Amino acid sequence: MPDDTAFMTEPAAAAQGKTAVLYRMVMPSHLCPSGLKAENLLRSKGYEVDDRHLTSRPQVDAFKELHGVATTPQVWIDGQRVGGYQDLRAAITDHDPKARTYRPVIYLFAVAAATAIALSIGFVGALTWQTLGWFISISMILLGMQKLRDIDGFTTGFLSYDLLARRWVPYAYIYPWIETGAGILMTGMLLTWLAAPAALFVATIGAVSVIKAVYVDKRELACACVGGGSNVPLGAVSLTENLGMMAMSIVMLVLLFA
């Protein structure tokens, strides 16, 4: 390992070819997570890492002052300072933190589907129409929890397009509880007379709101379906979520009163 003055050396000269220079905090009371991620990313891309540890607060402060940076870790490649972990990720991968992506909902629906299949095989012994019902209700629970984990972030996005919420703001705060609660009751096939109408009500308003915002007004918005701060585009995913809730609610009401 380098000695206590290693951070004072010029990193650009050492950062040549497939050798990258990485400065990161490795102290008794703090091991920088972003530094570990930066090291792992560099090695995964075939770089030899000149791993220089900042082992004390005076070293960290002196390093920041010397190189005019506010944070660590810092990485040098090809004689140039790249920056921190996020800068490195953008520089050597195709990652764009602002890019629209369906990845969060793909993962969520995959977990819901796997859980529904497990329930069907474990309790019914086969895949049936109930599997689809469980998939929708479990998806409702997971989507509701995503909204509830950052209720303020969700409501900010939701208010940009939901027709009822824009007329009555408290509805934006109530919606995740209705979705989550209805999903729980539908999964357990309990209180159908309450869960199904509630889900049908919010889903119908949601579907109409999405159709108006995206397909009528042609607005490009982020979907609040997986909570605040997501990069999931508003459109097909949110519309599918609402249509699925509507379909399941209608089926359950038909079965209830048949």
C-alpha positions as CSV (number, residue, x, y, z in Angstrom):
1,M,0.0,0.0,0.0
2,P,1.1,3.6,-0.6
3,D,2.5,5.5,2.3
4,D,0.7,8.5,4.0
5,T,1.9,10.9,1.3
6,A,0.6,8.9,-1.6
7,F,-2.3,11.2,-2.2
8,M,0.1,14.1,-2.9
9,T,1.6,12.5,-6.0
10,E,0.4,13.4,-9.5
11,P,-2.2,10.9,-10.5
12,A,-2.4,11.9,-14.2
13,A,1.0,10.5,-15.0
14,A,0.1,7.1,-13.5
15,A,-3.3,6.9,-15.2
16,Q,-2.2,5.7,-18.6
17,G,-3.5,2.9,-20.9
18,K,-5.5,0.4,-18.9
19,T,-4.3,1.6,-15.6
20,A,-6.7,3.8,-13.7
21,V,-5.9,5.8,-10.5
22,L,-8.5,5.7,-7.8
23,Y,-8.5,7.7,-4.6
24,R,-11.0,6.6,-2.0
25,M,-11.5,6.8,1.8
26,V,-10.4,3.7,3.7
27,M,-10.5,4.7,7.4
28,P,-11.1,2.8,10.6
29,S,-14.5,4.4,11.0
30,H,-15.5,4.7,7.3
31,L,-15.1,2.6,4.2
32,C,-16.4,4.5,1.3
33,P,-19.2,2.5,-0.5
34,S,-18.8,4.6,-3.7
35,G,-15.1,3.9,-3.7
36,L,-15.7,0.2,-3.5
37,K,-18.2,0.4,-6.4
38,A,-15.8,2.5,-8.4
39,E,-13.0,-0.1,-7.9
40,N,-15.3,-2.9,-8.8
41,L,-16.5,-1.2,-12.0
42,L,-13.0,-0.4,-13.1
43,R,-11.9,-4.0,-12.7
44,S,-15.0,-5.3,-14.4
45,K,-14.0,-3.2,-17.4
46,G,-10.5,-4.6,-17.5
47,Y,-8.6,-1.8,-15.8
48,E,-5.7,-2.3,-13.5
49,V,-6.5,-0.1,-10.5
50,D,-3.8,2.0,-8.8
51,D,-5.8,2.0,-5.6
52,R,-4.8,4.9,-3.3
53,H,-6.3,5.0,0.1
54,L,-7.1,8.1,2.1
55,T,-6.8,6.8,5.6
56,S,-7.4,9.9,7.8
57,R,-9.5,13.0,7.7
58,P,-6.4,15.3,7.3
59,Q,-5.5,13.3,4.2
60,V,-9.0,13.6,2.8
61,D,-9.1,17.4,3.4
62,A,-5.6,17.9,1.9
63,F,-6.5,15.8,-1.1
64,K,-9.7,17.8,-1.8
65,E,-7.8,21.1,-1.5
66,L,-5.0,19.9,-3.7
67,H,-7.2,18.7,-6.5
68,G,-10.0,21.2,-6.1
69,V,-12.7,18.6,-5.5
70,A,-15.5,18.5,-3.0
71,T,-16.0,14.7,-2.7
72,T,-14.3,11.4,-2.9
73,P,-13.8,8.9,-4.5
74,Q,-12.0,10.4,-7.5
75,V,-10.8,8.6,-10.6
76,W,-8.2,9.3,-13.2
77,I,-8.2,7.6,-16.6
78,D,-5.9,8.3,-19.6
79,G,-4.2,11.1,-17.9
80,Q,-7.5,12.9,-17.1
81,R,-9.6,13.2,-14.0
82,V,-12.9,11.6,-14.6
83,G,-14.6,12.4,-11.3
84,G,-16.5,10.4,-8.8
85,Y,-18.4,7.1,-9.1
86,Q,-21.4,8.5,-11.1
87,D,-19.1,10.3,-13.4
88,L,-17.0,7.2,-13.9
89,R,-20.1,5.1,-14.6
90,A,-21.3,7.6,-17.2
91,A,-17.9,7.7,-18.8
92,I,-17.2,4.0,-19.3
93,T,-20.7,2.5,-19.5
94,D,-23.9,3.4,-21.4
95,H,-25.6,4.5,-18.1
96,D,-27.6,7.7,-18.3
97,P,-29.2,8.5,-14.9
98,K,-31.8,10.7,-16.7
99,A,-32.8,8.2,-19.4
100,R,-36.3,6.8,-19.4
101,T,-36.4,3.2,-18.4
102,Y,-39.0,0.5,-17.7
103,R,-36.5,-1.5,-15.6
104,P,-38.1,-0.8,-12.2
105,V,-41.5,-2.0,-13.3
106,I,-40.1,-5.0,-15.1
107,Y,-38.4,-6.1,-11.9
108,L,-41.6,-5.4,-9.9
109,F,-43.9,-7.4,-12.2
110,A,-41.4,-10.2,-12.4
111,V,-41.4,-10.5,-8.5
112,A,-45.2,-10.3,-8.5
113,A,-45.5,-13.1,-11.2
114,A,-43.0,-15.3,-9.4
115,T,-44.9,-14.9,-6.1
116,A,-48.3,-15.6,-7.8
117,I,-46.9,-18.8,-9.4
118,A,-45.4,-19.9,-6.1
119,L,-48.8,-19.4,-4.4
120,S,-50.6,-21.2,-7.1
121,I,-48.3,-24.2,-7.1
122,G,-48.1,-24.3,-3.3
123,F,-51.8,-23.9,-2.4
124,V,-53.7,-24.9,-5.6
125,G,-51.2,-27.3,-7.1
126,A,-51.5,-25.9,-10.6
127,L,-51.5,-22.6,-12.6
128,T,-55.1,-21.4,-12.9
129,W,-57.0,-18.2,-13.5
130,Q,-56.4,-17.5,-9.8
131,T,-52.7,-17.2,-10.7
132,L,-53.5,-14.2,-12.9
133,G,-55.6,-12.7,-10.1
134,W,-52.8,-13.1,-7.6
135,F,-50.4,-11.5,-10.1
136,I,-52.6,-8.4,-10.4
137,S,-53.3,-8.1,-6.7
138,I,-49.7,-8.7,-5.6
139,S,-48.6,-6.1,-8.2
140,M,-51.0,-3.7,-6.6
141,I,-49.4,-4.3,-3.2
142,L,-45.9,-3.8,-4.5
143,L,-46.8,-0.7,-6.5
144,G,-48.6,0.8,-3.6
145,M,-45.6,0.2,-1.3
146,Q,-43.4,1.9,-3.8
147,K,-45.7,5.0,-3.6
148,L,-45.9,4.9,0.1
149,R,-42.1,4.8,0.7
150,D,-41.9,8.3,-0.7
151,I,-45.4,9.7,-0.5
152,D,-44.4,13.3,-1.1
153,G,-42.4,12.4,-4.2
154,F,-45.3,10.3,-5.5
155,T,-47.9,13.0,-5.0
156,T,-45.8,15.5,-6.9
157,G,-45.7,13.3,-9.9
158,F,-49.3,12.1,-9.5
159,L,-50.6,15.7,-9.4
160,S,-49.1,16.4,-12.8
161,Y,-51.7,14.2,-14.5
162,D,-54.3,12.6,-12.3
163,L,-57.7,14.3,-13.0
164,L,-59.2,13.8,-9.6
165,A,-56.1,14.6,-7.6
166,R,-55.7,17.9,-9.4
167,R,-59.2,18.9,-8.3
168,W,-58.9,17.4,-4.7
169,V,-55.2,17.2,-3.6
170,P,-55.9,14.9,-0.6
171,Y,-56.8,12.1,-3.0
172,A,-53.2,11.9,-4.1
173,Y,-52.3,10.9,-0.5
174,I,-55.2,8.5,-0.2
175,Y,-54.6,6.7,-3.5
176,P,-51.6,4.6,-2.4
177,W,-53.5,3.3,0.7
178,I,-56.5,2.3,-1.4
179,E,-54.3,0.5,-3.9
180,T,-52.3,-1.3,-1.3
181,G,-55.3,-2.2,0.9
182,A,-57.4,-3.4,-2.1
183,G,-54.4,-5.5,-3.2
184,I,-54.1,-7.1,0.2
185,L,-57.8,-7.9,0.4
186,M,-57.9,-9.2,-3.2
187,T,-54.9,-11.5,-2.5
188,G,-56.7,-13.0,0.5
189,M,-60.0,-12.9,-1.3
190,L,-61.5,-11.0,1.6
191,L,-64.1,-8.3,1.8
192,T,-64.6,-8.3,-2.0
193,W,-67.6,-6.0,-1.6
194,L,-65.2,-3.3,-0.4
195,A,-62.0,-4.1,-2.2
196,A,-63.3,-4.5,-5.7
197,P,-65.4,-1.3,-5.9
198,A,-62.5,0.7,-4.4
199,A,-60.0,-0.7,-6.8
200,L,-62.4,-0.2,-9.7
201,F,-63.0,3.5,-8.7
202,V,-59.3,4.5,-8.5
203,A,-58.3,2.4,-11.5
204,T,-60.9,3.9,-13.8
205,I,-59.9,7.4,-12.9
206,G,-56.3,6.5,-13.4
207,A,-56.9,5.0,-16.8
208,V,-58.8,8.0,-18.0
209,S,-56.2,10.4,-16.6
210,V,-53.4,8.5,-18.4
211,I,-55.3,8.4,-21.7
212,K,-55.9,12.1,-21.5
213,A,-52.4,13.1,-20.5
214,V,-50.5,10.9,-22.9
215,Y,-52.7,10.0,-25.8
216,V,-54.9,13.1,-26.0
217,D,-52.7,16.0,-24.7
218,K,-49.5,14.3,-26.0
219,R,-47.6,15.2,-22.8
220,E,-44.3,13.5,-22.0
221,L,-44.3,12.8,-18.2
222,A,-42.7,10.4,-15.8
223,C,-45.0,7.8,-14.4
224,A,-45.7,8.0,-10.6
225,C,-46.7,4.3,-10.7
226,V,-43.5,3.2,-9.0
227,G,-43.3,6.2,-6.7
228,G,-41.6,9.6,-6.9
229,G,-38.4,10.3,-8.7
230,S,-38.7,7.4,-11.2
231,N,-37.6,7.6,-14.8
232,V,-40.4,5.3,-16.0
233,P,-42.4,7.0,-18.8
234,L,-46.0,7.6,-18.3
235,G,-48.1,5.7,-20.8
236,A,-48.4,2.0,-21.4
237,V,-47.2,0.8,-18.0
238,S,-49.5,3.0,-16.0
239,L,-52.4,2.3,-18.3
240,T,-51.8,-1.4,-18.1
241,E,-51.7,-1.2,-14.3
242,N,-55.0,0.6,-14.2
243,L,-56.7,-1.7,-16.8
244,G,-55.5,-4.7,-14.9
245,M,-57.0,-3.4,-11.7
246,M,-60.3,-2.6,-13.5
247,A,-60.5,-6.1,-15.1
248,M,-59.8,-7.9,-11.8
249,S,-62.3,-5.7,-9.9
250,I,-65.1,-6.3,-12.5
251,V,-64.5,-10.1,-12.4
252,M,-64.6,-10.2,-8.6
253,L,-67.8,-8.2,-8.6
254,V,-69.4,-10.5,-11.2
255,L,-68.4,-13.6,-9.2
256,L,-69.6,-12.0,-5.9
257,F,-73.1,-11.3,-7.3
258,A,-73.4,-14.3,-9.6
